[in-house]
Structures are given as structure tokens and as C-alpha cells.
Amino acid sequence: MKKPFKKTWMMASALTLGLAVLTPLQAGATSVQTPNNATVQMEQQITGTITDNYGDGINLKGKDGKNYFISFYKFSKEQLEKLNLTEGQEITVEGSIVNNYSDFYTFEVYKRDLPKEITTEELAKLEKLFNEIKRLEKEASVLEDTSTEAAEKKYDEIAKIYEDMYKITKPYILASWEPQSFDEYLQDFGFSENNIVIEAEDKKQLKTIYDEWVKLAKAGIEEDKADEKFEAFYTILQPYLDKLYPPQTFEEYMADTELAIPAETLAKLKTIYDDAQKAEKDKNEELSEKLWTEFYSMMDEFYTPQTFEEYMADFAFEVSETDKKQLKALYEEIIAFDKKVEQEKIDAKWDAFYTILDPYFTANKEILISASKLTLNGQVYIPQ
């Protein structure tokens, strides 16, 4: 299996965020001397080609050969829409390096979306709470490698602070909230376009519940009752949602595979598949997880493993011939093991495999840049 890597951007959640190593700056960065003679890099300029565009950020392959992730949090949505950045474009970026992804989401970015009616005193409280979250996030990130339980406690603290922040902003948000009408809300599901007709009695009940929910939510007092209304609404709507998004049948799932599976095994797989889907529908998570694990374990027996060359082709870097020889030997040992009885040996070999690869991941890790200036096709853009 591939070593998991993912980016997570913080948009007012208490989730953990990926870490990145502070990479030495390229030539051309501006620096200043602090009173204790420590050098602090301020801004640097990178020119490169866009390899991925995420809307609020891009992956950039620099002309210096390094990999960058550029955050556009400082720029408005309107600016980014007008830029219309696409893969393959060459762009020049000026900005400052940050240590991890959460550093992109500063208080300045957060307050940009706050209601204008927020008072100066409330803004000061929010900033204090925001900074406390940042401190706890850093502590939790460090603890993740040593104590999951301690890290979880930090995230619980973060969640509580978000609740305190919401208490401050909630009255302003509710005051400016203009809920959709029932007909508009229902139309957004796309039932009509898919020729799904909601029965008159169900529609009548849905409208009554929706109107009651809006009234409770707008008042912002009886949140539990509002949640109950929302659940009741979706209980009635669920059969129509099932028609709109029917679950994939076993036959449809298998049509996408080209595996030679005996008829007897196919029958067993179908039973497990259908039972797993039923458990999901019944919200029996424990049973659902058990059945899906059993299903995929049986399916794995019929897949042909990738060759070592195919596996390595997914990595965006080359390894030395010496390391490649060791990696290939380990990989071929891994795929030769019997998963049912030799999982511990498999795990140990994967650990050894990625121990060899780790220096390559480190060397190719993205440098994180918070953009303050962009140059595209000779046109300069700065945050508004």
C-alpha cells in the first residue's frame, strides 16, 4: 500500500493539519536582523509551473527544481476567479514561508468573513481565542507522534474554544441569515430533473417541518429542538433520496472489475456486499466495517499485484540504483507473503521499505508559501 499523504486546510474546524519541514530558502529571499542577531527570512520570489490547482492554493514546480505549495488565503475569492489559474501556466509568486498548513489560516484571514457588526471588544476576544487555538494545534501536532490520547484532549479543547467563538458570532450570523423558501430548498435536490415525484402528503409534512425548523433555527435558542426537526425532515425525505442516489448493486460493482472469480465465491461475495450495504443503511457502523473488511479481504485474493516498476511509477521522484535494488527485493517479498497468516511479516517489510524511501520524501517535501504577490502573463496581482 502507498504511504498516505494528504493536505487538509483549516476552515474553522478542530481537525489536525499536516506538518511540513521548514526548507532552506532559495537565493533572492529578503531577510532582516532581529535585536538578538537572529536572521529572519521575510519574503522570497519563486517562478515555476502550476502542477495542480485547488482553488485557494496551487502546487508549483519551481524552476529551481523544488516543489512548492502556494496558499492564496490572502487573496479574495473574486480575485482568484478572475485569475482562472490552470495547470501548465508559468507564474511568479512572492510570499513568506510557513511551517505547516494551519499557518496559512491567520486571524486576518478569519476575520475577513466575520459579520461587519462585530464590535471592537468582541473582535479582541475572538483574536485571543483564535491564538489559543493556534497554540493548542501546535501542541497537538507534536503529541500525535507520542500520545494519541493526549493529542485528542488538545483537540477537545480546540472544539470547546470554537464553540465559545461561535457564541460571539452567532447572534450576528442569525440576524443576517435569509433562509431559502421550502420550495427553493427542495428544488436544489434535483428531484424534478430526475422525474422523482414527492407524494402530496409527504410534501405537506416536509413543508410544515421545514418552516418549524427555520423558525427555531432563526431564534437560535432551542437548538436541540431545531436538530430534531431537521432529522424528522430527512427521515421523510430519505426514501426519495434513495431513489435519487440508488446504492451501487453488487452486479454494477463487479462490472468494473476483470477478475476471474468462481461462481461459488461470487455468491458469497454478493451476500456479504448486500449485508454490508444494509448495515450501512441501518447505521450499524461496527457490523458494516466488519463486513466490508471481509468483502475486500476476499476480493484481494483475486487481484494481481502491481509489479515493482508499476508501484514506483506513482512516485514523483527517482531513487538511486542501490536503493532501487533493495526496494525491489523487499517489495517482491511482500507480495509473496500470505496475507492471512503473515501480516506481521508484511508490516515489518513495509516499514523497512519506507525507511529507505523516507529520505526521498523529505527531500521532495513541498515548501509552503503564503502568497502576497502574483505575476501572471506580465500582470501583477496583490491581495485586496
C-alpha positions as CSV (number, residue, x, y, z in Angstrom):
1,M,0.0,0.0,0.0
2,K,1.0,3.5,-0.6
3,K,2.2,5.7,2.3
4,P,-0.7,8.1,2.9
5,F,-0.2,11.7,2.2
6,K,-2.9,14.4,2.2
7,K,-3.4,18.1,2.6
8,T,-6.0,19.4,5.0
9,W,-7.0,23.1,5.0
10,M,-8.4,24.6,8.2
11,M,-11.7,26.4,7.7
12,A,-12.9,26.6,11.3
13,S,-12.6,23.0,12.3
14,A,-10.7,21.3,15.0
15,L,-9.0,18.8,12.8
16,T,-5.3,18.2,12.8
17,L,-3.3,19.7,10.0
18,G,-0.4,18.3,8.1
19,L,3.2,19.2,9.1
20,A,5.9,20.4,6.7
21,V,9.6,20.7,7.3
22,L,11.0,24.2,7.1
23,T,13.1,24.1,4.0
24,P,16.1,26.4,3.4
25,L,15.2,29.5,1.3
26,Q,16.4,29.9,-2.2
27,A,18.6,32.8,-3.2
28,G,16.8,36.1,-3.5
29,A,14.9,36.0,-0.3
30,T,14.8,39.1,1.8
31,S,16.0,38.9,5.4
32,V,16.2,41.1,8.4
33,Q,18.3,41.0,11.6
34,T,16.4,40.9,14.9
35,P,17.8,42.5,18.1
36,N,19.4,39.2,19.1
37,N,21.1,38.9,15.7
38,A,18.9,36.1,14.5
39,T,18.2,36.2,10.8
40,V,14.5,36.0,9.8
41,Q,13.5,35.4,6.2
42,M,10.7,37.8,5.2
43,E,9.7,37.3,1.6
44,Q,11.0,35.2,-1.3
45,Q,10.2,35.0,-5.0
46,I,9.6,31.8,-6.9
47,T,8.9,31.2,-10.6
48,G,7.6,27.9,-11.7
49,T,4.9,25.9,-13.4
50,I,1.5,25.1,-11.9
51,T,1.1,21.3,-11.5
52,D,-2.2,21.3,-9.5
53,N,-4.9,23.9,-8.8
54,Y,-7.0,23.6,-5.6
55,G,-8.8,27.0,-5.9
56,D,-7.4,28.5,-2.8
57,G,-3.9,27.2,-3.5
58,I,-1.6,25.5,-6.1
59,N,1.2,23.1,-6.3
60,L,4.1,24.6,-8.1
61,K,7.2,23.1,-9.7
62,G,9.8,25.7,-9.2
63,K,12.5,26.5,-11.9
64,D,14.9,25.7,-9.1
65,G,13.7,22.1,-9.1
66,K,11.9,22.3,-5.8
67,N,8.3,21.6,-5.0
68,Y,6.0,24.3,-3.5
69,F,2.5,24.6,-2.2
70,I,1.3,28.2,-2.6
71,S,-1.6,29.4,-0.5
72,F,-3.9,32.2,-1.8
73,Y,-5.7,32.7,1.5
74,K,-4.7,36.4,1.4
75,F,-6.5,36.9,-1.9
76,S,-10.2,37.3,-2.3
77,K,-12.4,34.7,-4.0
78,E,-13.3,37.2,-6.6
79,Q,-9.6,37.8,-7.4
80,L,-8.9,34.1,-7.7
81,E,-11.9,33.5,-10.0
82,K,-10.6,36.3,-12.3
83,L,-7.2,34.8,-12.4
84,N,-8.5,31.5,-13.7
85,L,-5.3,29.6,-12.9
86,T,-4.7,26.4,-14.8
87,E,-2.2,23.6,-14.8
88,G,0.8,24.2,-17.0
89,Q,0.8,28.0,-16.6
90,E,4.0,29.7,-15.5
91,I,3.6,32.0,-12.6
92,T,5.8,34.1,-10.3
93,V,4.9,34.2,-6.6
94,E,6.2,36.4,-3.8
95,G,5.5,35.4,-0.3
96,S,6.7,34.1,3.1
97,I,7.4,30.5,4.1
98,V,5.3,28.9,6.8
99,N,6.0,25.8,8.9
100,N,2.7,24.0,8.4
101,Y,-0.6,24.2,6.6
102,S,-2.5,25.7,9.5
103,D,-0.2,28.7,9.5
104,F,-1.9,29.8,6.3
105,Y,-5.2,30.4,8.2
106,T,-4.3,33.5,10.1
107,F,-6.6,35.7,12.2
108,E,-6.5,38.3,9.4
109,V,-8.0,35.7,7.1
110,Y,-10.5,34.5,9.6
111,K,-11.9,38.0,10.4
112,R,-12.3,38.8,6.7
113,D,-15.5,36.7,6.7
114,L,-16.9,37.9,10.1
115,P,-20.1,40.0,10.2
116,K,-19.3,43.7,9.9
117,E,-21.4,44.4,13.0
118,I,-18.9,42.7,15.3
119,T,-17.7,45.1,17.9
120,T,-14.0,46.0,18.6
121,E,-14.3,44.4,22.0
122,E,-15.7,41.2,20.5
123,L,-13.0,41.2,17.8
124,A,-10.3,41.3,20.5
125,K,-11.9,38.3,22.3
126,L,-12.1,36.4,19.1
127,E,-8.5,37.1,18.3
128,K,-7.4,35.9,21.8
129,L,-9.4,32.7,21.3
130,F,-8.1,32.2,17.8
131,N,-4.5,32.5,19.0
132,E,-5.2,30.0,21.8
133,I,-6.4,27.5,19.1
134,K,-3.2,28.0,17.2
135,R,-1.2,27.3,20.3
136,L,-3.1,24.1,21.0
137,E,-2.9,22.9,17.4
138,K,0.9,23.1,17.5
139,E,0.9,21.2,20.8
140,A,-1.4,18.5,19.5
141,S,0.7,18.1,16.3
142,V,3.7,17.3,18.4
143,L,1.8,14.9,20.7
144,E,0.4,12.9,17.7
145,D,3.7,11.1,17.4
146,T,3.9,10.1,21.0
147,S,0.4,10.1,22.6
148,T,-2.8,9.9,20.6
149,E,-4.9,10.2,23.8
150,A,-3.1,13.5,24.8
151,A,-3.5,14.9,21.3
152,E,-7.2,14.1,21.4
153,K,-7.6,16.1,24.6
154,K,-6.0,19.0,22.9
155,Y,-8.4,18.7,20.0
156,D,-11.3,18.6,22.5
157,E,-10.1,21.8,24.0
158,I,-9.9,23.3,20.5
159,A,-13.5,22.2,19.8
160,K,-14.7,23.9,23.0
161,I,-13.0,27.2,22.0
162,Y,-14.7,27.1,18.6
163,E,-18.0,26.8,20.5
164,D,-17.1,29.9,22.5
165,M,-16.2,31.8,19.3
166,Y,-19.4,30.8,17.7
167,K,-21.4,32.1,20.7
168,I,-19.9,35.5,20.0
169,T,-20.6,35.4,16.2
170,K,-23.9,33.5,16.3
171,P,-26.3,36.5,17.0
172,Y,-24.8,38.4,14.0
173,I,-24.9,35.4,11.7
174,L,-28.6,34.6,12.6
175,A,-29.6,38.2,12.2
176,S,-28.3,38.3,8.7
177,W,-29.4,34.8,7.7
178,E,-32.0,34.7,5.0
179,P,-33.1,31.1,4.7
180,Q,-34.4,29.7,1.4
181,S,-38.1,29.1,1.0
182,F,-39.2,25.5,1.3
183,D,-39.7,25.2,-2.5
184,E,-36.2,26.6,-3.2
185,Y,-34.6,24.2,-0.7
186,L,-36.4,21.2,-2.1
187,Q,-35.7,22.2,-5.7
188,D,-31.9,22.2,-5.1
189,F,-32.0,18.4,-4.6
190,G,-32.9,17.9,-8.2
191,F,-35.9,15.6,-7.8
192,S,-37.9,17.2,-10.6
193,E,-35.0,16.9,-13.1
194,N,-34.8,13.2,-12.3
195,N,-38.6,12.6,-12.5
196,I,-38.9,11.8,-8.9
197,V,-42.3,12.9,-7.5
198,I,-42.8,13.5,-3.8
199,E,-46.2,12.4,-2.7
200,A,-48.6,15.2,-1.7
201,E,-48.9,14.1,1.9
202,D,-45.1,13.8,2.4
203,K,-44.6,17.2,0.8
204,K,-47.1,18.8,3.1
205,Q,-45.4,17.3,6.2
206,L,-42.0,18.3,4.8
207,K,-43.1,21.9,4.4
208,T,-44.5,22.1,7.9
209,I,-41.4,20.6,9.5
210,Y,-39.1,22.9,7.3
211,D,-41.0,26.0,8.4
212,E,-40.8,25.0,12.0
213,W,-37.1,24.3,11.7
214,V,-36.4,27.7,10.1
215,K,-38.3,29.4,12.9
216,L,-36.4,27.5,15.6
217,A,-33.0,27.9,13.9
218,K,-33.6,31.7,13.4
219,A,-34.4,32.1,17.1
220,G,-31.1,30.4,18.0
221,I,-32.4,29.3,21.4
222,E,-33.8,25.8,21.2
223,E,-31.1,24.2,19.1
224,D,-31.9,20.6,20.2
225,K,-35.5,21.0,19.0
226,A,-34.2,22.5,15.7
227,D,-31.9,19.5,15.3
228,E,-34.9,17.1,16.0
229,K,-36.9,18.9,13.3
230,F,-34.0,18.6,10.8
231,E,-33.7,14.8,11.5
232,A,-37.5,14.4,11.1
233,F,-37.3,16.2,7.8
234,Y,-34.7,13.9,6.4
235,T,-36.4,10.8,7.8
236,I,-39.4,11.6,5.5
237,L,-37.1,12.6,2.6
238,Q,-34.8,9.6,2.8
239,P,-36.8,7.2,0.5
240,Y,-36.8,9.9,-2.2
241,L,-33.0,10.4,-1.7
242,D,-32.6,6.6,-2.1
243,K,-34.3,6.9,-5.5
244,L,-32.2,9.9,-6.4
245,Y,-28.9,8.2,-5.4
246,P,-29.5,4.5,-5.5
247,P,-26.7,2.4,-4.0
248,Q,-24.5,0.6,-6.4
249,T,-25.6,-3.0,-6.8
250,F,-23.2,-5.9,-6.5
251,E,-23.5,-6.6,-10.2
252,E,-22.7,-2.9,-11.0
253,Y,-19.7,-3.0,-8.7
254,M,-18.4,-6.2,-10.3
255,A,-18.9,-4.9,-13.8
256,D,-16.0,-2.6,-13.2
257,T,-13.6,-5.4,-12.4
258,E,-12.0,-8.0,-14.7
259,L,-11.4,-10.7,-12.2
260,A,-11.7,-14.5,-12.7
261,I,-13.8,-15.4,-9.6
262,P,-15.5,-18.8,-9.2
263,A,-19.3,-18.8,-9.1
264,E,-19.4,-20.1,-5.6
265,T,-17.2,-17.3,-4.3
266,L,-19.2,-14.7,-6.3
267,A,-22.3,-15.9,-4.4
268,K,-20.6,-15.4,-1.1
269,L,-19.3,-12.0,-2.1
270,K,-22.8,-10.9,-3.1
271,T,-24.3,-11.9,0.2
272,I,-21.6,-10.1,2.2
273,Y,-21.9,-7.0,-0.1
274,D,-25.7,-6.8,0.3
275,D,-25.4,-7.3,4.1
276,A,-22.8,-4.6,4.3
277,Q,-25.0,-2.1,2.5
278,K,-27.9,-3.0,4.7
279,A,-25.7,-2.4,7.8
280,E,-24.7,1.0,6.4
281,K,-28.4,1.9,5.9
282,D,-29.2,0.8,9.4
283,K,-26.3,2.9,10.7
284,N,-24.7,-0.2,12.2
285,E,-21.1,1.0,11.8
286,E,-19.5,-1.8,13.7
287,L,-21.2,-4.5,11.6
288,S,-20.7,-2.5,8.4
289,E,-16.9,-2.2,8.9
290,K,-16.6,-5.9,9.8
291,L,-18.5,-6.9,6.6
292,W,-16.6,-4.6,4.3
293,T,-13.3,-5.8,5.7
294,E,-14.3,-9.4,5.0
295,F,-15.5,-8.4,1.5
296,Y,-12.3,-6.7,0.4
297,S,-10.2,-9.4,2.0
298,M,-11.9,-12.0,-0.2
299,M,-11.6,-9.7,-3.3
300,D,-7.9,-9.2,-2.7
301,E,-7.2,-12.9,-3.3
302,F,-8.1,-12.4,-7.0
303,Y,-6.2,-9.2,-7.7
304,T,-2.8,-9.5,-9.5
305,P,-0.4,-7.3,-7.5
306,Q,1.4,-4.4,-9.3
307,T,4.9,-5.0,-10.4
308,F,7.6,-3.2,-8.5
309,E,8.1,-0.8,-11.5
310,E,4.4,0.0,-11.7
311,Y,4.3,0.7,-8.0
312,M,7.3,3.0,-8.1
313,A,5.9,4.9,-11.2
314,D,3.4,6.7,-8.9
315,F,6.2,8.5,-7.0
316,A,7.3,11.8,-8.3
317,F,11.0,11.2,-7.7
318,E,13.7,8.8,-8.8
319,V,15.7,6.6,-6.3
320,S,19.3,5.5,-6.6
321,E,20.2,2.2,-8.2
322,T,21.4,0.8,-4.9
323,D,18.1,1.8,-3.1
324,K,16.1,0.6,-6.0
325,K,17.7,-2.9,-5.8
326,Q,16.9,-3.1,-2.0
327,L,13.3,-1.8,-2.5
328,K,12.6,-4.3,-5.3
329,A,13.8,-7.2,-3.2
330,L,11.6,-6.0,-0.2
331,Y,8.5,-5.5,-2.5
332,E,8.8,-8.9,-4.1
333,E,9.0,-10.5,-0.6
334,I,5.9,-8.5,0.5
335,I,3.7,-9.7,-2.4
336,A,4.8,-13.3,-1.9
337,F,3.6,-13.4,1.7
338,D,0.2,-14.9,2.6
339,K,-1.8,-12.1,4.0
340,K,-4.0,-14.3,6.1
341,V,-1.2,-15.7,8.2
342,E,1.9,-13.5,7.7
343,Q,0.5,-10.0,8.2
344,E,3.1,-9.1,10.9
345,K,5.9,-10.0,8.5
346,I,4.3,-7.9,5.7
347,D,4.0,-4.9,8.0
348,A,7.7,-5.3,9.0
349,K,8.8,-5.4,5.4
350,W,6.7,-2.3,4.5
351,D,8.3,-0.5,7.4
352,A,11.7,-1.4,6.0
353,F,10.6,-0.4,2.5
354,Y,9.5,3.1,3.6
355,T,12.5,3.6,5.8
356,I,14.5,3.5,2.6
357,L,12.1,5.9,0.9
358,D,11.7,8.4,3.8
359,P,14.8,10.5,2.8
360,Y,13.3,10.9,-0.7
361,F,10.0,12.0,0.7
362,T,11.8,14.6,2.9
363,A,14.0,15.8,0.1
364,N,10.9,16.3,-2.1
365,K,8.6,17.7,0.5
366,E,6.8,20.8,-0.6
367,I,7.9,24.2,0.7
368,L,4.9,26.1,2.0
369,I,4.5,29.7,0.8
370,S,1.8,32.2,1.8
371,A,1.5,34.3,-1.3
372,S,1.4,38.1,-1.1
373,K,2.0,38.9,-4.7
374,L,1.5,37.1,-8.0
375,T,2.7,37.8,-11.5
376,L,0.9,36.1,-14.4
377,N,1.3,37.0,-18.1
378,G,3.1,40.2,-17.1
379,Q,0.2,41.3,-14.9
380,V,0.8,41.9,-11.1
381,Y,-1.8,40.9,-8.5
382,I,-1.8,41.8,-4.8
383,P,-4.4,40.9,-2.1
384,Q,-7.4,43.2,-1.9
